[in-house]
Structures are given as C-alpha cells and as structure tokens.
Amino acid sequence: MYPGVTGLPRPVNNSHDHILHGITTFDYGHTHSYYAITGPAIDLPGGMHTHYVYFETNEVDGHRHRVQDFVIPAAMG
C-alpha cells in the first residue's frame, strides 16, 4: 500500500493528530482509496513520535481492506 499523505498536525488534548489519505497500490486490476484520522502522538525515544491508525478503504469489486498499523516515526516539531 502507498503510505498516503498526512495533513498538518491538528491540536488534540495536549497532543495532535493528522488527517491521512491516499490510494492503495494497483493490484488485481483496481485500487482503493482511504481517508482517516490518526490517533494522538505516541512519544518514542530520541525525540521521535508515531501515530496509530485503524481504518477501512472504500469498497471496490465487492470488498474493502482493513488497515491497522503505526505510521513511520517522525521528529516532534
């Protein structure tokens, strides 16, 4: 799956989240799109952080895909 694009940080309860959207890779003759909001920032060592995401893609050819993972760590801004 393509990693998608996140929007700018949005302040939430002493943390922040991001809007995440993208399109999956082209497999089996089709793609899926998705739009989600990450969970709040999760602090990591070295001044880095990540976010948990859980979402489903749009339905294409009678099915969807469920995604749950952590986004690639980034420096706290």
Secondary structure, DSSP 8 states (H G I E B T S, - for coil): ----EE---EEETTEEE-EEEEE---BTTB--EEEEE----EEEGGGEEE-EEEEE---BTTB--EEEEE---EE--
